[in-house]
Amino acid sequence: MSLSPGELKDVKEFLYKIADDQLIIGHRNSEWTGLGPTLEEDIAFSSIAQDKIGQSQHIYELLHAMGEKHPDTTAFTRNAADFRCSHLTEYPNGEYEFSLMRNFLFNHSEHIRFGMLSTSSVEQLAKLAKKYRGEIKYHVMHSDTWVKQLGRANEESHMRMQKALNDTFNLALGIFEESDFAEALRETKVFEGEQVLQNKWLEEISPILDSASLVIPNKNSWAPAYGGRKGQHTEYLQPLIEEMGAVFRLDPNAEW
């Protein structure tokens, strides 16, 4: 698909929010390496982190092909205000149940997003979406399994999982923050829109949470954590970015 300068700018903004989400939640997941509640979970979170960071790199490479900076420069030298990730991804890991529930909510949104993008008019993006959806299927299976098991395990486990859902749900709604270029992406058949994605997401996660005896917060309490898509972030993102890019910034021209 041939894009006009304006259309290209819209697609770039869209790609940044996808890649930034993947990079930041991937880094958060990597922080569980050596600290998982079981050896199996230690390995699982590390593997999921590696997948998400690798996927972000490919999106940054696509952006580079569209005229943006080198992927490493893009990932490691921007400040928080330049990032377009959702607030959900940037919060500290907290207890295991918080990270697990965050992954559950994010993985389902990402799996559906890439399913929608598999028919995108941007051919390179459609190809990546088809590839990534297969990888993310396993991330979804992992989080689904543990959410169900821990939601139904015992009274304390259920209580902690319900609290995790309550604490992460409004943050997760921030994933679906519409952008100023949403209508243009729909018109050019790049992406159907965040509201369509949110509706599909709710339909998909509801029966799983029901089977785990967990209850989605009442709609009257929904207060989506918007702002991340426009560079307005929590106090947690800038320190994380500085930590991620510390080695790269020592010598950006070094070859490893």
Secondary structure, DSSP 8 states (H G I E B T S, - for coil): ----HHHHHHHHHHHHHHHHHHHHHHHHHHTTTTT-SSHHHHHHHHHHHHHHHHHHHHHHHHHHHTT---HHHHHHS--GGG----HHHHS---SHHHHHHHHHHHHHHHHHHHHHHTT-SSHHHHHHHHHHHHHHHHHHHHHHHHHHHHHHS-HHHHHHHHHHHHHHHHHHHGGG---TTHHHHHHTTS---HHHHHHHHHHHHHHHHHHTT-----GGG------GGGT---TTHHHHHHHHTHHHHH-TT---
